[in-house]
């Protein structure tokens, strides 16, 4: 997965220095999507001169300057300014119109190196340049074809076939002698016809100066629009006719981005690019074309793409959400934001009731499908990583309140074995980003099999949100740290509310339902209370800093807590950690126990408490080095005589306890990482949402 960004100013004179800083800041906002290499492309001052080898380049076309660097964004910034100083490139030169593209990479094809960084080029002269997020699955076949036609390749990436294919298409079209010449959009659409896989692309070309084209299939992409003559009281921010009736001569700035994070500091007016759409910026206007890729394949003919009208929407986020504020790291900030994110997740959805009304939950995104869900043969949770763990934490309460069988599926495994999904099933797809590739493919698989599809995501207008029949937005707010924290706890809360809604309002479970709703109202306060353990978790991290491995035992509601706590430690602290179902302890894991291996046992007071006490006794009998998490006031029950280190947390309703219990483990993972000297926001080999396979 990668981050792509582009900036075009129209009738707004901007210095080259300003353009560079817009690109660098855009990449900084996207760095959570990849940080092993980066690159940008801007224009030089040199205009093209007609030559025999490139006779079709317009005379007003500047030469493209490409900078690519291995490492994070700051290494790119440093190298760019060093190169600028060495070449005397004028940073104060003004451009009334300028199109620039940028990329930050998470390597999938080829090691992190300048040659494998983006933008990738069509060859000498940089006639076509492309930045890419995704994977082209048929790149090897395309590469073989292009090699036979005389193209040479310099990188190991799948991306390099795209600009070379664009040049091949352009050259062939012009050889045909078309007097009108082929348009930029026609070139890009013909390239798209040959690509398979998931991708978001931005094209820049010397043949089409001051134009940009973006397209996507499966990977996220938005267009941001900032009109410079816009005044607060003169016209509304929401202008549904902007794209269909553009003011081409008005000064404006336009931005393409993988994520709203990189756009919100410039404008809140955005358009989400849909699959198989081509957004073409030319002369200050934006046109949207759409073609039916499936229809083209089926008929064998090339249909003319249709022009579509799209409305601008307004982002509901603030710049403050993407800044670290007074915190040292995004992960630290997001851990401490959980009381607020939980409050936002529940706002307007919990109904306190009154003298004649029972307490209840309202999930507007599901109300039209509740009858279908309740008639389902089973409910299937599908997710990956942290989202899977959140669903696992919620499974027991959904089974209890609905009386329906609930099964769990890791998205990739479901696809690998083509597991049975039926029309009578309700499938629930859980994803923080809403773009997770395996989960999205599992969604398409479930739809093909006729199941009702429900989405639970943190990203409005994401692919999963758009392709499910109904769903719930978790409202956790922007999450930039690669290791998910507040999205995880908000996902559990949303699924607890989902359980309350599906379970109905039968008399037999009314008391249980009301207790859970009361617990939900009080949950943010309980999380604030447990966040006071921050220093205690830092002290514990100091004791574990040199350890090579850590086990976590949980069961019942807190089996998911053991899995998620272990995942956080391995994600960011780069320390082997394993979450284990405590009921399986004697079926193998007990062999690992000795006086040196640290073991966390989650033993808060719920239906499994006595069983966890037994686990603690067995581990202590084998001289296990125990760290026990228990409910406040129960330290003597789990650690008689102070024989173990104890972490005491507030007691809440059992189905909500995983929300409280995970917070100390998040803090432990955070402090372990910082103390070990690793980058907590950019863990090794990982990126935020895995949108490629």
FIMI-311889 format. One record per residue: x negated, y, z negated of N, C-alpha, C in turn; residue in three letters. Coordinates in pm, whole numbers, plus 50000, padded with zeros to 5 digits. Atoms other than C-alpha are relative to their C-alpha. Last residue first. Layout:
<recs>
XYZXYZXYZALA...
</recs>
This chain:
<recs>
500185013550052502454914850124498534996349993UNK500525009149899502944951950155499774986549937UNK499124999749886505104976449961499464991750116UNK500605008249895503484968749629500974999150116UNK498935008849955504534997549411499524992450121UNK498764998650075501885015049201501094990250043UNK499344987649964498525002849323501424999549946UNK498544998950005496144976549193500465013450053UNK499345008549900492594965149272501515001250004UNK500755006349892491104980748955500914991250087UNK500685012750030493475001048742499434993550125UNK500365006049873494195037148842499254986949977UNK498984996849900496065054248560499724993650136UNK498735005950038494055037648281501095002650104UNK499024990049958490675044248440501394994349980UNK499375002049870488355021548243501005011150029UNK500584991249897485945030947963500584998350137UNK500915008049917486625001947726499445007850118UNK501185003250079488055026247471498994991850079UNK500794987750019490435040547732498714997049924UNK500554995849870491645006247840499105012149984UNK501045009549959492094992647489499305004650128UNK501214996950077493965024447394498864990450032UNK500534986849966496495020347675498685002749927UNK500625001149868496974982947627499365013350041UNK501215008150014497594988047256499264998950132UNK501034991550063500035016447324498684992549983UNK500404990149899501984994547566498905009049945UNK500885007249908501924966747306499575008950117UNK501345001650059503274990547041499034992850093UNK500704987250011506095000547285498654998649930UNK501024998749896507114965147386499155012649979UNK501195008350021508844957647058498915002050104UNK500834995150111511304986547070498684992649993UNK500344986049968512744978747414499085005749892UNK501144999549907512544941147345499595014250039UNK501305000950067514734946847034498824999850097UNK500724987549977517714958247243498604999749938UNK500184998549855519304923547278499255012750036UNK500965009549943518664916946907499765002050149UNK499255011449949520384948846787499074990750078UNK498834995749923517764970846621500784987650040UNK499085010549960515084965746354501185006250073UNK498624998850044512314991746337500864988550053UNK499214991849908508734979446393501445000849948UNK498604999250038506054966046157500755009750092UNK499464988049937502704955146303501505000249968UNK498574999049973500964930246074500335013550066UNK499754985949969497344918346053501465001150046UNK500054996249858497394883845900500175015050013UNK500955008649927496654868345559499875003750147UNK500754991549908498284897045369499004992450083UNK501324996750054499254874445080499175008550092UNK500095000950146502094859345279498565002849952UNK501414999850037502034872045637499854999749849UNK500805005149888505334865345812498514999549967UNK499415012449947507704868245519499154993950110UNK500305011150093505534893345329500554986750050UNK501395004149986505584916745631499684988049911UNK500075014650000509374917545631498584994950015UNK499675005750129510014953745531499864985049990UNK500434992350117510154966745885500464993449871UNK499104989150034510734939546142499535006849872UNK498815003750075507754918846251500885012249976UNK499054989149992504844919346496501284995649931UNK498575003250001502134895146386500825012850007UNK499454986450008498444897446476501514998150016UNK498654995649967496894863446405500215015049984UNK500234985750032493384849346425501265007650041UNK499754990149897494354812446422499815014249950UNK500904988550020492734791246152500155010450112UNK501145002549911494514759546273499055011950004UNK500605012750043496904760145977498794996550085UNK500854997150115497494797046059499314987249952UNK501194993049952498734787646405499045002949885UNK500825009649925501114761746260498715006550052UNK500595009550094502394786045997499084990150071UNK501054992950075502934813546257499294990449905UNK501134998249907504874789646482498835006549927UNK500645013149989507084779846188498785000650092UNK500725002150126507814816346117499274986650003UNK501264992849988508654819846486499194999249871UNK500875007849912511264792546451498655006950016UNK500525011350078512744810346150499084991350084UNK500964995950102513004842846348499404988149924UNK501195008649987514604828146661498995002449887UNK499625014050013518104841746590498824990550004UNK498875003449914516674876346529500284985149985UNK498915007750060514304892846282501184998550097UNK499004991250059511124903346461501244991849965UNK499125007050094508504876446511500935009849930UNK498874990850014506324885846809501074992949919UNK498745007250012503074866546764501115010049974UNK498874991750042499884882746893501244991149996UNK498685004449956496874859446906501055009349942UNK498904992150057493184869046884501344996050063UNK499074995149899490824839946973501125008249935UNK500514988549925487964836646723501035006350094UNK500134988350086489264813946445499575012650075UNK501115001450095490554788046690499885013149923UNK500034992650127493624782146906498754996749919UNK500874988249990493154771647268499735006749866UNK501405004249987494484736147219499045011950005UNK500555001550134497764750747093498524995950004UNK500704987950046498464762247450499364998749863UNK501234996049933499174726547569499305011949941UNK500125007349873502674714447490498805005150081UNK500595013350026502554724347123499844991850127UNK501324999250063503024761347206499344986349986UNK500915008549923505874755547450498624999149936UNK499505013650005508544768947215499144990150075UNK500445006350124506404799947174500494985749987UNK498765003450069506864809247541499644991949876UNK499635014150009503434822547631501334998649927UNK498765000950075502224856547753500524985850003UNK498965009349955498614855147864501195000249906UNK498935000350100495844880747850501144991650056UNK499125011349983492494882348027501024999649887UNK500305010250099491174917447987500954988450021UNK500805009949927491084942948267499514988949908UNK501215002250080492384969448022499064989750064UNK500784987850018494874982548279498714997949923UNK499914989849895496704953548435498985011149981UNK500845004349887495504925848199500005010450112UNK501405001250040496754943847890499134996150119UNK500564986650016500014954748053498524999549966UNK500194994149867500734919548177499385013949988UNK501205005949941500174905147830499705006050137UNK501164995150076502704929347683498704994750056UNK500264986249960505144921347965498835006049924UNK500464999449861504944883847919499615014250040UNK501335006249994505134885447540499435000750141UNK500924990550063508044910147559498574994550002UNK500334989749900509834887247809499025010149943UNK500905006749907509644858947553499565010050107UNK501364994649996511084884547317498984991450073UNK500054987049934514784878847373498585004750022UNK498714993449998514364842247288499915013050078UNK498925009149960510704834047236501325007449991UNK498664994950025507374851747203501034989750040UNK498945009950010503684843047181501335007149969UNK498794994350060500944866347306501104989550003UNK498755007249977497394854347376501145007349931UNK498974997150098494324876747414501264992250037UNK498695005949974491044870647596500955003249885UNK499875004049861487554884847640501414995150034UNK499415013249976487294903947315500154997550150UNK501015009149943484874933247282500564986350034UNK500664994349883487494960447234499034990450068UNK499895009549890489714939847006499165003950121UNK500395013350046488894956746675499944989950115UNK501434999550033488924991246835499504986349954UNK500755001049874492294982846993498505000149974UNK500015014149961493694976546646499204998050127UNK500905006950092492645011446538499914985150034UNK501364996349961494275025946849498974993149911UNK500335008049882497435006446773498605003450053UNK500185013950045497525021146421499624991050118UNK501335001050060496975055746567499724985949953UNK501054997449902499975052146799498614998349941UNK501045010250018502265035946540498795002350091UNK500874995550109504305068346528498904989849969UNK501124992749940505685057546868499045005549894UNK501075009649973507775032246673498805006750067UNK500575005150125509885059846520498824990750028UNK500814989250059510445077646848499304995249873UNK501244999549922511545044046991499115011449952UNK500825011450042514075040146709498674999850077UNK500584996850131515395075146777499104988849950UNK501094990149984515835067047148499355003849867UNK501265005649951517755035047050498905010550022UNK501074997250097520435051346834498624995950052UNK500004985850037523085054347107498805003349911UNK500484992349885522125020147243499945014949968UNK501445001849991522515004146902499395007850115UNK500574991950108526005018646865498474999350002UNK499864986149956526795003747208499475009549893UNK501034997449897525384970247097500075014450046UNK501294999650069527454970546778498875003150097UNK500114987050066530534979746978498695001349924UNK500174989649900530024950147211499795013649933UNK501365001449946529524925746925499725011250100UNK500924995550105532674938046751498554999650048UNK499914985650016534674935147075499015005249895UNK501354994350007533424900147158500015015149977UNK500955008750069536574880047078498605006149991UNK499934997850144538934908447168498894992349928UNK499215009850073537894907247534499905002449850UNK499684994650133536554939347682500894990549921UNK498634996150025534774929247999500215004749858UNK499375008250103531524909948007501425003849968UNK499565012649940530574926048339500754991549899UNK498984997449899530474960848186500554987050059UNK498804995350067528644950747869501145002350099UNK499425011550071526114930248066501315003949931UNK499395008549897525484959648301500694988049936UNK498734993549967524884981447995500744992150108UNK499155002150118522224956647880501375006350023UNK499475013649989520874956848237500804996049876UNK499015000749892520574994648231500604986150009UNK498794993250047518844993247891501104999650107UNK499365008750100516344967248011501315006249953UNK499405011349929515594988048322500724990749903UNK498724995449944515075018848105500694989050080UNK499034999050109512455000147901501355005050050UNK499715013250057510584989148212501075001049892UNK499055006549909510825023048386500414986449946UNK498644995250027509265039048079501024994150097UNK499674999950142506165017248100501445004349979UNK498674995050035505055007748451500254998849850UNK499385009850089501295003348495501345005749951UNK499815012549925500345024548798500694989449914UNK500955010150044500915056948608500284986750069UNK501194999449915503035079948823498934989949958UNK501005008250067506545074648688498794998750092UNK501195003149922509065101648782499004992149917UNK500884988949964512275100248583498764995150071UNK501124999250095513855070648407499095011950028UNK500204986350049517195076148584498855001349901UNK500355000450142517985038648607499665013749941UNK501274992750003519975041648930499595001349853UNK500154990550110522655014648929498625006450010UNK501165000250088523884993749219500035010749894UNK499724990950111526264985849501498784999749908UNK498584996349991526264967149833500385010249893UNK499155008050087522454967249851501445004950012UNK499615012649936520604981150153500814990649911UNK499204998249879520325017850062500564987050053UNK498784992650032519225013249701500905001250123UNK499125009150073516764986149807501315007049966UNK499515010449908515235008550075500974990549929UNK501025010049966514955038149838500634989350088UNK500235000849855517585065649860498854990950037UNK498824997649917517415072249483499574999950147UNK500244991049888514345057249320501245001150086UNK500264986750056514435041548974499905010550109UNK501264993549965516005009349094499895013549932UNK500364992350119518694983949002498625006050026UNK501344994450017520334970749319499855007449868UNK499984988750093523314947249347498565004949982UNK501334995150039523754923549641500135012749918UNK499854986150041526914902549692498665004649943UNK499854996950142525794870649863500285014849979UNK498674995750037526474863150231500225003549855UNK499275011450055523414842350314501355004049939UNK499765009549891522014869150544500814988049953UNK498924994449916522494893850260500334990550116UNK498745001750071520454871850028501185005350081UNK499685014450002517594869250278501354997649933UNK499535003249865517604906950337500434985350009UNK498704993549981517404912049961500564996950138UNK499035008750067514574886549933501415005750012UNK499785011349910512704907150191500984990049940UNK499224995249886513194938249979500274988750099UNK498644998450047512014920149666500915004650114UNK499425013250022508894907949845501465001049956UNK499835007549876508134942649985500674986549978UNK500865011650016508754963749674500274989950112UNK500675002649872510434995449808499144987449994UNK498985002849899513035002849538499414996850136UNK500144991449883510235018649338501144998650098UNK500204986150041511135004348997500005009150123UNK501264994549947512584972349141499895014549956UNK500554990550096515344949049019498645004750051UNK501374997249959517504931149274499455011449916UNK500374986950056520684915649133498515002250026UNK501464998850012522224887349336499675014149956UNK500364985850009525894878849284498505000649976UNK500994994750095526564843849412500035015249998UNK499364998350130529744830049575499065005849894UNK499054989049991528344835449924500665003049866UNK498685002849943525454812849834500875012450002UNK499174988650040521694815649779501334998550073UNK498594998549961519634783749797500655012449938UNK499065004850101515874787949766501445002850036UNK498674998049941513914793950085501084994349907UNK499335013049996510824778749921501405000750061UNK500905010849959508504807549996500744986750013UNK500204999749856511284833449985499164988350048UNK498705002649936512424824549635499844999550151UNK499765014350011508784822849526501334996250065UNK500875006949905508044857849656500264984949999UNK499614997849861511074872649480499154992150099UNK501074991349952510444856949140500195001350151UNK500825003249884513854842649064498905010550017UNK501084990549974515844841148742499204995350120UNK501295005949963519194824048690499025011050036UNK500904989649948522294835348503498654993550028UNK501405004349989525184811148444499165011050066UNK500375004849867528344830248348498564994949998UNK499705014249994529854834348001499654993850134UNK499255003449878529824871748065500464985550002UNK498794991949984528884884047718500834996050121UNK499115000250117526424856847617501335007150027UNK499405013450014524864850847959501024999849886UNK499065001449888524364888248008500674986449996UNK498784992650035522884891047660501014999250113UNK499185006050106520414862847725501295007549970UNK499215011949966519304875648070500834994549884UNK498564997350002518284910747964500844987550024UNK499614995150133514684903047865501515001749989UNK500085011450092514254881948180500415004149859UNK498815008249976515464911348390500034988049906UNK498854992550053512814933648233501294992150018UNK500015001350145510154906948296501175007449936UNK499565013650032511114905048664500074998349848UNK498555000149977510814942848690500584986249972UNK499324993550112507354941348529501524999850017UNK500794993650105506064916648786500845005549887UNK501435003150003508464909549072499375006949879UNK500954989050017512254908549096498584995050004UNK501155001549911515384887749154499095012249984UNK500914988650011518154882148898498774997250087UNK501425002949976520754856849017499215012949991UNK500744987649976524294857948879498534996550011UNK501154997550086526434826648910499425013750034UNK500365013050055529674813649061498825001349904UNK501175006949943530854849249106499774986549934UNK499545012649938534424859149007498834991850055UNK499455008750105533144885248760500504986850056UNK501095004850085530934900649029500534990049897UNK500785009749922533824902949276498894994049915UNK499175012149989536054919549017499244989150076UNK499995007750125533284943948929500804987150010UNK500425013849974532694955249287500074991149876UNK499235005749889534474988849304499674985350025UNK498585001550031533264998648956500814993650112UNK499555013949995529594991149020501514998349998UNK500475006649879528055025049105500484985750016UNK499224996549883530235042148847499584992850127UNK501025000249894528675023848554500725002250131UNK499544997149864530895032748257498795000350093UNK501074996249909530285017247915500595002150138UNK500135007249873532735014147628498835005650081UNK501274996349940533605023047271499804991850127UNK501175007750041537255015947209498755005950064UNK500765005849890539915042647243498784992549947UNK499185009849928542685051746998499274993550116UNK499005006250088540825070546727500824989350070UNK499374991050096537855077046949501014992549917UNK498675003950043535525061047200500575010149900UNK499945002450143531785067447212501374995049953UNK498814992950047531545063547588500214996349854UNK499495005450126528095054247714501165008649953UNK499625013949976527405061248083500544993249874UNK498785000949920527255099048086500504985950023UNK499144988150000523655099147962501194998350096UNK498695002950058522315063747916500995011750011UNK499435012249941519315066148148501424997549952UNK499544996749865518655101948041500664988050067UNK498844991250015518475091747675500595003550136UNK498895008550042516175062947763501285008249984UNK499575007649883513895086347959501164990749966UNK499274991449908513805110847667500494992150122UNK498744995750063512865084547407500865008650094UNK498935010049999510445069447660501255003849922UNK498764994449944508405100847727501194990549985UNK499414990950098505625089547491501275006750051UNK499655007650121504805059347707500745008949901UNK498785007549971505005081248018500424990949884UNK498844991049992502525106647883501294992050016UNK499754995250136500005079747784501265008849997UNK499445011350075500325063348125500325004149857UNK498595001849967499895097048296500624988649920UNK499745009249889496625103448115501504999050024UNK501245002649927495095129347882500244991750125UNK500515013750013498415143347763498754998150086UNK501035000250104499145180347714499384986249981UNK499714991950118501035183548043498834999649902UNK500325007250123500265154448272500305008049874UNK501214995250066502045170048570499774992449869UNK501155006649938504515151448792498675005449947UNK499925014450013507585158748582498774992950056UNK500505004150131506605195148543499984984949983UNK501465001749991507045200048917499444995049868UNK500764987850021510775194448871498514996950008UNK501175001650084513075167449003499245013249994UNK499634997150138516565166049147498814997349907UNK500625008250104515475168749507500465004349862UNK500794992150095517935185749743499474990949890UNK499565001550139519305168850054499045007649909UNK501044998150100518995179250419500614997849861UNK499854989150097521565165150655498825000249904UNK500205003950138520835144250962500095012149910UNK499974988450085522005146551320499894995449855UNK499075000250113520965117951547499895013049922UNK500324989050090519435116351893501055000349890UNK498974989850020519845082152051499485010849907UNK499664997050140516925062052177501015011349989UNK500444986350032517145051952544500405003349856UNK498924990250007517465014252570499445013649962UNK500314989150090514474993752678501125010350004UNK500104987049934515494960652829499775010849895UNK501194999849916514864925252705499825013050075UNK499634997749860518434923452580498824999450094UNK498995009449956517654907152246500295001450149UNK500585013449993514384925052177500984990250062UNK501015000249894515834959152266499434986050018UNK499265000249873518904952352052499044999450117UNK499445013449981516724943451752500724998750133UNK501105009249970514674975251783500514986050028UNK499645013050056517774997051802498944989950040UNK499785010549901516505032151859500234986749931UNK499885013450056516785063551654500224990250113UNK499575010049902515645098651733500094986549932UNK500005013750050515425127751490500564990850107UNK498995008549936514465162351614499834985849947UNK500115014250033512685188151401501134992650072UNK498745007250015512085223451524499724985449968UNK499264996050119509115246251469501314993049979UNK499574986149989507795243251822500885004249882UNK500544993149883507645205251789500585014150005UNK500124985650026508165182451489499315006550119UNK500944993049912509395147751591500025015049967UNK499844985850030511035124251339498895007750073UNK501194992549960511375089051477500295014849977UNK499824986149960513885066051311498655006250032UNK499884998849854513605028251310500385014150044UNK500705009749916514215026550933500325002150147UNK499465013550004515545058750778499184990750090UNK500055006449868513585090550708500484985649987UNK500575013450007514725106450382500074993750139UNK499215009749924515275143550436499294986649991UNK500635011649937514005169150191501024992150081UNK499165003949886514705203750052499334988750076UNK499105010650045513065206149710500924995250111UNK498594998649967510095225549840500794988649940UNK499824990949887506375231249786501475002950029UNK500634987350037505695216249441500125010450111UNK499174992150089508295189449521499365013249959UNK499234989649930506445176349827500645009849903UNK500934991549927503665153749698500695011950066UNK500984993950090505815137849428499115010250071UNK499594986350033508635132349681498995007049910UNK499354998650129506785101549807500335014749976UNK499515012950048505335086950125500895001749877UNK500645006050116505055122350262500614986449969UNK499665014350004505755143650567499284994049880UNK500865009850066505695181150510500574986050022UNK499395013250000507035210950700499004989749949UNK501015010450024506275247650651500724986749989UNK499685011450085508455274950795498784991249982UNK501185005750066508465308550967500394988849905UNK500144995750138511605312851178498744993849939UNK500994989350012511125308751549499805004849857UNK501355003849959512745274451576498975010949979UNK500434986349968515805281451370498534999050040UNK501154994050067517005245451387499735014450045UNK500004986649942520545235551485498855008149941UNK499275000449874520785197851430500015013650071UNK500705008149901518005197251171500724999650133UNK501374995749970519215226350965499394992150115UNK500174998449856522925219450993498575003150039UNK499845012649928523445204450646499765001250150UNK499584995749867521935235050475500134987750089UNK499505011649926521605228550102500585004750132UNK501085009549976519395256049963500474988550086UNK500135011350093522215280650009498814991350032UNK499465012149941521695313650192499784988349905UNK499594997749862521025349850100500584987850067UNK498604995849989520995348749721500485001450144UNK499125006950092517835328349657501465003350025UNK499854992550124516015340549963501074993549915UNK498845003750081514725319150249499995007949870UNK499184988050012512315336950483501224997449913UNK500674989350072509635310450427500825012649985UNK499824988349915511745280350517499515012349924UNK500074987550074510345249750341500105011650098UNK499804988149918511315215450471499985012349912UNK499694988250081510135182050330500035012450086UNK500374987449937510335150350539500435011249908UNK499064988850006510385116650361499435011950076UNK500484987949934508795082550418501075010849987UNK499324987350029509055048850244499375011850072UNK500784992350097507925016250411500625013949981UNK500255007050125510404992250574499245007749895UNK499205012250008510275005250931499584992949872UNK500125009950108509035040350974500874987950026UNK499005010549983508345069051212499804989649891UNK500015010250104506495102051204501094989950029UNK498915009849993505585125351488499814989949888UNK500165011950082503555157251462501194990850023UNK498845008650017503085185551709499634988649904UNK499074994050096500645214551706501334992449991UNK500504991650109498855201552015501125005949916UNK498794993150045500445173052213499625009049882UNK499134998149882497675157752423501255007949964UNK500524988549924495255163352134500855002750123UNK500665002349871497405139451931499535013050063UNK500494986949956498725134951576499224997750129UNK500864998649883500825105151467499655014750022UNK500004986249952502325097251125498955001150110UNK501094994849918503265061351048500185014950024UNK499654985949980505355042250793498785006250067UNK500944989049985505065004650821500715013449989UNK499444988550073506524970250767499005011450008UNK500434998250138505774942451013500735011649936UNK499235008350093505894939351390499435001749860UNK500505002550135504744965751636500964991149922UNK500985010950002505314964252012499554996249860UNK499405012049941508524984652032499084987949988UNK499175006750100506985009751792500604987150053UNK500905006750095504285018352047500824992149899UNK500525011749929506945025552309499024992349913UNK498945010149996508715047952058499534987550073UNK499875006250132505475066551989501064989150000UNK501205007850030504725073352356500184992449869UNK499955011949915508295084152431498804991049976UNK499025009350056508255107752133500084987150082UNK500595006050120505035124152254500954989549941UNK499924991950123506595130252594499364992449885UNK499345007350107505415113852917500005008549874UNK500885004150108504645136853205500774993149889UNK499614993350124507205155353417499034996949885UNK500304985749991505485146053742500305007449870UNK498804992750042505435108953652499675014949995UNK499764988149918502515095253849501275007449967UNK498815002549917502485059653718500405012150081UNK500435006549877498935065953599501164997550094UNK500514989649912500425090253349499444994450130UNK498884991549956502575063553191499535010750097UNK499205007449903499675038953179501145008550054UNK500755001149875497385064253010500814992950108UNK500094986749939499975073052744499304999350136UNK498674996649949500795036552668499955013450074UNK499725009249889497095027552636501355003450064UNK500784995349884496455058552424500264991450121UNK499414987349956499305048852191499255005650120UNK498815003549923498025012952175500695012650051UNK500505005249872494655026452068501174995850090UNK500404988949912496335047851803499474995350135UNK498884990949975498195016951670499585012050084UNK499315003549875495524989751707501045010650036UNK500714994749884493375007551448500684996450133UNK499514986949956495965001351175499385004450132UNK498905002449908495324963951133500455013150063UNK498624997350040491994973350982501004995350105UNK499365012950021488604957051038501485001649969UNK499605003350137487174988751189500534985849993UNK501054996750095485164998951498500344995749858UNK499514997450135487244984451780498835001949904UNK500915005550101486474986052152500475004449862UNK500114992850127489124990752419499014993049908UNK501184991750011488484977352769499855007849872UNK499874987849918491844963452870498895010049973UNK500035004049857490984928552747500135012050092UNK501405003249967490184944152409499874996150146UNK500694987349979493674959452404498524997950034UNK499534994049875495314925552453499245012850031UNK500535008049889493204909052183500395006050135UNK501434997049989494014937551943499384992350117UNK500154987049934497734934352007498545003550023UNK499565001849860497624897151925499845013150076UNK501045007949933495584904051609500344997850147UNK501104991749952497874932751503498954991950076UNK500435005549870500984910751487498805007550056UNK500235014450009501654915651114499514993950131UNK499585004449867501194953351112499674985150011UNK500795010549935501014960950740500614996950136UNK499315012549967502194991250547499054990050062UNK499715007250125501275027950508500784987550038UNK499105011650004499605042950814500164995049857UNK500075004650139497785074350922501164990349978UNK498875005650074497315077951298499624997849854UNK500405003250137495145097351541501234995949921UNK498895003350088495495099351919499444996049864UNK498794995849927493095116652158501264997249920UNK498864999750093490295113851903501295004750068UNK499124988849967487685122952166501215001149910UNK500724987449981485995089152149500965011150043UNK501335001549942488485062152038499325013550014UNK499885007349874492195058751963498654997950066UNK500054992649873491485069151605500164990850121UNK500645008549899492295057551254500225006350137UNK499335003749877493085084751001499164990650087UNK499144993249903492415065850781499725015049991UNK499104989850053489685045950610500825006150113UNK498685005950020488245013750750501015009949942UNK499515005149872485165030350901501404994049989UNK499544989549908484705051250586500574994650130UNK501164994449932484565020050365500525010850095UNK500034985450008486925001550131498705005450058UNK500454994850129486814965750260500115015249998UNK501304993749997488854954850560499675006549867UNK500795005749890492554947550590498675007650008UNK499435013249970494564952750270499204993050109UNK500475008649891492774982250109500784986950009UNK500165012050082494745006949898499734988750099UNK499895014149960494265039250086499894990449883UNK500745006550109494865076550059500314985250004UNK499735013950039495805093950381499184996149879UNK500885004650108495995128450537500464986349952UNK499555012650060497425146350842498984995249898UNK501065007550066497195181950975500594987549936UNK499495013150043499245202651219498854991949945UNK501035010250020498505239951257500644987149950UNK499405013349992500445270351374498864989949984UNK498554997650008499625306451287500794987150009UNK499275007749901496075294451209501495003149986UNK498545000750011493735318251027500604992050115UNK499334998549871489985312450991501504997749984UNK499064988750004488865317250630500745001950133UNK498835003350082487295282650598501025011249995UNK499424988050061484935289150890501274996549923UNK498604999149960482995257250959500665011349922UNK499554986149995479325264450895501435001450054UNK499654996749860478375228550980500485014250017UNK501095003949909476495219650660500275004350143UNK501154991350022478885239450439498874997050098UNK499644986649954481885221950590498825009549986UNK500095000049854480195188150547500345013750057UNK501415001349964479595195050177499815000450151UNK500594986750018483165207750141498494999850025UNK499484990749900484485175850294499335013649986UNK500685002549873482205153350086500475009550110UNK501404996150008483365168749759499294998450134UNK500054985350009487045166349850498555004850000UNK499704994549868486635130149961499885015249999UNK501185002749917484905120949636500205005250142UNK501004989950033487715138549449498694997750075UNK499754987449930490285117649633498915010249972UNK498774992850032488885084249518500075013550071UNK499864995150136486275062149682501285008149982UNK499705010550097485125056650039500115006149861UNK500935002650108485305087550257500464988249915UNK499615012550067486855098950582498934996449897UNK500855002750116486825133650740500524987349933UNK499595010750090488225138251090498974998449889UNK501115003050090487975170251293500514989949896UNK499665004850135490355172451587498734997049922UNK500615012850031489385193851886500344996149856UNK501264999850074491825221651960499464985949977UNK500135010750099494425218552236498665000749928UNK499854994050133495265251152414499854989749888UNK501084990550025493835238952746500085006649862UNK499634986049979496095208652742498885009549960UNK499914993150129494335174452757500325014850025UNK498614997250036495225157753088500135007249865UNK499384989249922491815159153256501385004149950UNK498774997150075489975139352987500765011350070UNK499645011750081487085121753165501275002149919UNK499645011449918486865147053449500454988249917UNK501175007749957486955176853219500484987950078UNK499645010849908489415204653142498734993050046UNK500294995749863488205224752845500264988250090UNK500415009749898489775218852508499685007150130UNK498905004249915489855246152245499464991150111UNK500345002049860487165247651978501214995250078UNK499734987449929488245262551645499824998450150UNK501164991349991488535228351481500415013150068UNK500444995349869491775211951379498755008549990UNK499604986349974492375191151066499485004050138UNK500324994949866492285153850992500555014150011UNK499134989649948492105138350645499615003450142UNK500444992549883490705107550476501015010650040UNK499074989549959490825085250170499455007250123UNK500564991849894489275054550011501055010050046UNK501335005449971489775031049714499325007350116UNK501084990950035492545051749559498644993850026UNK501245005649946495945038049651498875009749978UNK499675009949898499585045249572498774993450061UNK499565012150068498715062749243500334988950099UNK501165008550028496755087349458500394987349925UNK499725013549948499955101549606498924990049959UNK498675004250045500025134049408500324985750043UNK500095001950145496265137749457501344995149944UNK500615013050026496785132049829499874997349851UNK499045010349960499215161049852499454986149972UNK499025000950107496805182549652501074989750032UNK500625006350117494005174749898501014998449886UNK500245014249974496185181950201499444993049876UNK498685006549992497485214850064499844985050022UNK499545001950138493915223849965501394993949995UNK500745010750065492655217750318500534997349860UNK499535012649941495395239150469499304988149935UNK498675002750056494575267750229500514986550051UNK500205003950139490875266150322501354996249935UNK500425014050001491775266550691499804995049857UNK501445002149988493625298750632499694985149999UNK500645006150117497365299850695498514998350027UNK501475000449995499385321950928499424994449870UNK500464996150134503055311750901498474999550002UNK499834985550012504675310051245499725005049857UNK499514994349874504845272251200500335014749979UNK499504986450018502825254450930500365005850136UNK499964991849879502515216650956500575013749964UNK499584986250022501435193850671499955007350132UNK500274991049888501115156050666500565013849969UNK499574986350022500885129450397499655008150124UNK500234991749881500445091950382500645013649978UNK499224987649998499975071350067499675007850124UNK500764987749984498865035150081500935011949986UNK499174988250000500005000050000499135012450000UNK
</recs>
